């Protein structure tokens, strides 16, 4: 049974007529055409569908849209950049070639942002632990860890970053 829900997605309120039990992933992809979050496993294991809900990474494939409370902020990979300015984590992923096929990249970036929201100065071991739940089938993990380290430094204003 469909219900009217108001969701804050990427800074804008969206009024949707959806089944509250429908996974958030499908509302984002099919209803709103925000296709950055990917369908990978469908059971919350791989992380390809990750989005930020109030700053924390969540697996949108297992979050019923009706459980996202009005007033909570949902940010997808499309909402991280502001205008033409990429988020520091996005810039770091580009600079460090932290992707191969790119399928996992949106979820990796979202998870890295969540990690840095909760721990702005993670050690390399904490980055590995914080990113451990994300699966990259191409095996770009070393580049991903390097990118998260660099983004953390930039976000702390300790190091300038230029994407050339």
KAPEKA-V420135 format. One record per pair of residues at least 4 apart in sequence whose ideal C-beta (glycine too) atoms are under 6 Angstrom apart, sorted by sequence separation. I is the first residue (numbers start at 1). J is the second residue. D is the distance in whole Angstrom. If there is no record, write none. Layout:
# KAPEKA-V420135
<<I & J & D> <I & J & D>>
This chain:
# KAPEKA-V420135
<<18 & 22 & 6> <22 & 26 & 6> <26 & 30 & 5> <27 & 31 & 5> <28 & 32 & 5> <41 & 45 & 5> <68 & 72 & 5> <75 & 79 & 4> <86 & 90 & 4> <92 & 96 & 6> <104 & 108 & 5> <116 & 120 & 6> <122 & 126 & 4> <126 & 130 & 6> <127 & 131 & 6> <136 & 140 & 5> <140 & 144 & 6> <8 & 13 & 5> <9 & 14 & 5> <22 & 27 & 6> <41 & 46 & 4> <53 & 58 & 5> <58 & 63 & 6> <81 & 86 & 5> <86 & 91 & 5> <93 & 98 & 4> <122 & 127 & 5> <153 & 158 & 5> <154 & 159 & 6> <28 & 34 & 5> <29 & 35 & 5> <40 & 46 & 4> <81 & 87 & 6> <99 & 105 & 4> <153 & 159 & 4> <6 & 13 & 6> <7 & 14 & 5> <50 & 57 & 5> <80 & 87 & 4> <154 & 161 & 5> <40 & 48 & 3> <6 & 15 & 5> <18 & 27 & 6> <28 & 37 & 6> <51 & 60 & 5> <38 & 48 & 4> <49 & 59 & 6> <5 & 16 & 5> <49 & 60 & 5> <25 & 37 & 6> <37 & 49 & 5> <49 & 61 & 4> <4 & 17 & 6> <37 & 51 & 6> <2 & 17 & 5> <44 & 59 & 4> <115 & 130 & 4> <2 & 18 & 6> <93 & 109 & 6> <2 & 19 & 6> <3 & 20 & 5> <44 & 62 & 4> <54 & 72 & 5> <127 & 145 & 5> <42 & 61 & 5> <53 & 72 & 6> <54 & 73 & 6> <90 & 109 & 6> <89 & 109 & 5> <53 & 74 & 6> <127 & 148 & 5> <37 & 60 & 5> <51 & 74 & 6> <52 & 75 & 4> <89 & 112 & 5> <111 & 134 & 5> <25 & 49 & 5> <89 & 113 & 5> <51 & 76 & 5> <108 & 134 & 5> <107 & 134 & 6> <77 & 106 & 4> <104 & 136 & 5> <25 & 60 & 4> <24 & 60 & 4> <25 & 61 & 5> <108 & 144 & 6> <112 & 148 & 5> <116 & 152 & 6> <120 & 156 & 6> <101 & 138 & 5> <23 & 61 & 5> <27 & 65 & 5> <100 & 138 & 3> <24 & 63 & 4> <37 & 76 & 6> <116 & 155 & 6> <36 & 76 & 5> <100 & 140 & 5> <24 & 65 & 5> <36 & 77 & 4> <99 & 140 & 6> <34 & 76 & 5> <36 & 78 & 5> <98 & 140 & 6> <21 & 64 & 5> <22 & 65 & 5> <34 & 78 & 5> <98 & 143 & 4> <20 & 66 & 2> <97 & 143 & 5> <98 & 144 & 5> <18 & 65 & 6> <96 & 143 & 5> <98 & 147 & 4> <96 & 146 & 5> <96 & 147 & 4> <57 & 110 & 5> <57 & 111 & 5> <93 & 147 & 5> <92 & 147 & 4> <48 & 104 & 6> <50 & 107 & 4> <57 & 114 & 4> <52 & 110 & 6> <56 & 114 & 5> <92 & 150 & 4> <48 & 107 & 5> <92 & 151 & 4> <47 & 107 & 4> <50 & 110 & 4> <50 & 111 & 5> <55 & 117 & 5> <89 & 151 & 4> <88 & 151 & 5> <6 & 70 & 5> <8 & 73 & 5> <9 & 74 & 5> <10 & 75 & 6> <38 & 103 & 6> <88 & 154 & 4> <88 & 155 & 5> <95 & 163 & 6> <10 & 79 & 3> <94 & 163 & 6> <36 & 106 & 4> <91 & 161 & 6> <91 & 163 & 5> <47 & 133 & 6> <47 & 134 & 4> <46 & 135 & 4>>
